[in-house]
């Protein structure tokens, strides 16, 4: 029987940090010596800054990478190559996820922090595995399988946290349970929105299933940041969206990568979140529910469909059916 109490309200806790806080700000005074962490996509953009912050605080960090040699080169250049372990992993390939999880469990008995950071955004239509839409398969299903397979190590920690990177992209689409793979016509932004909603709902249900075992889960919106995530977007589209001007100057309000990594690192390490979980965070705090009357509703807060408990359970069941993996079966 799952304990349905100890539910964290979707309301700010006034953390003392904010939009401009950096990953090093939120880890100041925190000692992660003896802790193990995994950061998917931890060799570019936000992921790299996340790894640097965790490693600087003393954690042993593993970076699963689709391009391991490239990842090692980047991490070495960033000055953390000697303290970070790189392993091969392609989140779009379920066999690769299973192989990575087996290797990790063979060498580690515990996992204290798992940050599901890697993602693709607004990519051209692509099918992976048994015909799955690639953004949903990579951003959600790959991480779903990873967490379920690493469950024994997370439980063994006794106090583990799982952080899933969502974004305000969740506002673009709820879960399309009637056409999850866009068989009826592909829309790159709705596909991204669905995947980011899935990341948020995953944290809701994982926290419900895991909190009695000492595993808490959080979803995070890192903020607007220019990284390799935009690699599929032409400049003209980003100008039209108001992200930059015609000269390529990024608009005010965008974060640096170190600021963008701060909320992930805060959710993974902050003592202020002890005993909490299952919530969507932004700007190093628990986010407010979206105010639909606000002119900033598209950019702030979490929409109801991304924290809906019934949809979170439904998505978990669907993910288990699609992947054949479920630690709680």
N, C-alpha and C positions, 0 to 999 in steps of 0.2 A: 504494500500500500504506500503510495507516494504522499508525503506530507504536503498538503496544499497551503500550509501557513507560511510565514516568513517570506511573503511576497513583497518585493521592493516597489514602492510607488514610482511612477514615471514622472518624477518631479526633481528639480535641482536640489543638491545638498549644500550648495555654496562652498565649493571646494577651496576657494582661494586662488585658483588658477583661472585662465581664460583664453580668449582668442589668440593672444600673442605669446602665450607660454610655449616653451620649447620642451623637447624630450628631456634635456639635461636639467631643466627647471624642476620637472615633476619627479625626477629620480634623486634630487639632491637630498642627502642624508639617508637614502635607502640602500641597504646592503643586501645584495642578491648572491653573496658567496654561498656555494653549495647548491644553488638552484639550477635546474635545467630548463631550457627554453627552446622552442622551435618557432621560427618566423618564416612562413612561406613567402617567396618573393623577396627575401631579405638582402638583395644585392643591387637594388635600384630604388631611387625615389624615397618614398616613405619607409619602405622596408629596410633600406640601408641605414637610415637614421635611427630606426627602431632597434636594429641590431647593435649599432654603436652605443646607444644609451644603455641597453641591457648588459652588454659586455663590459662597459665602463663601470657598471654597478656591481660587477663580479659574477654575473651569471655565465654558465656554460651554454653557449648558443649553437644550435644546429640550424643551418640554412639549406632547406631542400630547394634544388634549382633545376630547371629544365635544361640549362646550359652550365653544367658544373665548372668547367674550365674558365668560362667567362666570369662566373661568380667568384671564383678564387682570385682571379686577377683584380676584380673590382674591390673585393674585401681587403686584399693585400695593400692596394693603393690607398684605402681608407684607414689603414693602420690597425686593422683588427684581424688580419689574416692568420696570425699565430694563435688567436684565442677562439676562433670560430671554426666549426666543422661543416663542410659542404658535402651534401649527398645528392644523388640524382633523384629527381621527381618531376613527372609531368602530370599535373592535376587533371588534364583532359583524358588521361589514360588510366582507367581503373586498375589495370594490372600493375602499372608503375606505382600507383599509390599503395597498393597491397605489398609490393616488394619493399618500398621504403619503410612502411610501418613494421614489417617483419625484421628488417635490419636494425631499426631503432630499438625495438623491444628486445632484440638479442643482446644489445649492448647497454641498455638503460633499464633500470627497474622502476624509475619514477620520472614523471614529467610534471613540472610545476606551472609552466606558462606555455600556452600554445596560441600563437597569433596568426590567424588566417588572413594574411595580408595580400597575397597574390591575386591578381584579377586581370581580366581583359575588358575593354570598354568600347561599345559602339562599333564592334568589328563587322566586317562584311559577313554575309551569311556563310556559315560553316557547320557541317555536321561531324560529330565525333561518336565513337563507340557504336551503339546500335541505332544511330540516326538521331542522337540527341542534339539539340541546339547548343552551340559551343559556349555561349556566355553562361547559360544556366549550368551546363555540365562542368565547366572549369571553375567558375566562381562559387557555385553551391555544391554540386554533387561530389566534386573532388575533395572538397573540405569536409563534407558530410562523412564520406567514407574514411577519410584520414582520422577524424575525431573518434569515430566508432571503433576503429581498429586500435587506436592508441588508448582506448578507455582504461585498460588495466593499469597502465603507467600513470594516468591522470588520477585514478582512484588511490593508487599507492602513495601519491604525494600527500594526501590528507588535507590539502588546502590549495588545490589547483585552480587556475583561472584560464578560461578559453575566451579569446577576443576575436570577434568576426567583424571585418571591415565592411560596413554598409556604406551608404552615402545618401545625400539628398536625391540621388537618382531613384531612390525607392518611391519617390512621389510620382514617377512617370508611369508606374504600372503596379497593380496588385498581382497576385499569383493567378495565372490563366489556367486554372485547373481543367478547363475544357479544351485547351490547346497549348499545353506547356511547351511544345517544341515548335510552335509557329508553323504548323503544317498548312494553315490557311493563309499564309503570306507573311513574309518576314519584315519586321520593323526593328532596325538596330537599336533605337533608343528605348522602345518598349521592352525589347529583350534584355537590355541592360537594366532597365527599371525593375523588371521581374526578378532578375538575379540579385539585385541589391535588396529588394524586399525579402527574398529568400534568405539572404545573409542575416537580416534582422530577425525574421521569424525563427530561424535556426537557434539563435541565442535564447529566445523566449522558451522554446521547448527543451533545449538542452539544459537550461537552468532548472526547469521544473523536474526533469528526470534525474539530474545529477546532484542537486543541492544536498540531499540526505547522505550522499557519499563524499561530501566536502568539495565538490566541483561546482564552481559558479561560472556563469557565462554572461558576456556583455556584447552588444553590438555598438559599433563606433562609426560616426561620420567624422572623417579627418579634417574636412574643410576643403575649400578650393585650392588646389596646388597644381602647378605645371610640372608634370613628370612624364616618364615614358608611357604612362597610361593613355596619353592623348595621341599615341603614335598613329592611330587609324583616322585621325581627324585632320582634314585640310585646314590651313590657316584661315581660309575664307569662312569656313563654318564656325570657327572659334570667334572670329570678328563679328559675324552675324549674331552669335549668341551673347555678345557683350563681354566675353572673357578677356579680350585684348583689343587694342585699337589697330588701325590699318598699318601702323609702323611696327606692330608686334609688341607694344608695351602692355604688360599684363595689368588689368584693372586693379584699383585699390580694393583691399579686402581679401585678396588671395594671400595664402600663407606660404612661407618658405617650407621646404621639406622637413626641416627640424621642428618647425611649429606644427606641421601636418602630422608628424609622428607622435606628438605629445599626448593626444587623447588615447591612442592605442596603448602607449606606455603607462599612462595614468590608470587606465582601466585594468591593466595587467598587474600593477604593483602597488597602487595606493592603499595604505592602511584605512583610509576613510571609507573604502568599499568593503571592508571585512563584514561578512554577514549579509551582503547585498548581491543582487544579480538579476538577470533576466530583463535588463533595461537597455535602452538606446541612449548613447552618450554623444555629446558634441561639446567642443570648446572646453575640454577637461572638466566636464560636469555631466550629471544626468540631464538629458534634454527635457524641455517642456513638450507636452503634446502640441501639435500644430494648431495655431490659431487661424482658422480659415478666413477671418476678417482682416488679418494683418497683411500689409503690402509685401511683407517678407515671407509669406507663407510658403513660397516655392523654395526658400533657402534656409529656413529655420524650423526647428521642431521635428517631431516624428508623427507621420500620419497614422491614423487608427489602424489601417489595414496592415501596417508593418509590425504591429505589436498585438495583433488579434490572437488570443490564445487558442481558439478553435481552429483557425487557419494554420497556426503553428503546429498543432497536432496532426492536422490533415496533411501538411507538407512533409512532416517527418514520416508518416505512414507511406506517402507516395515515394519519397526518397528511398525508403527501405525496400519498397517493391521494385523500384527501378534498378537499384544497385545490388540487391540481394544481401545487403549488410545491415545489421541492426544489433548493437551491443545490448539492447534492452528487450530483445525478443523472448 
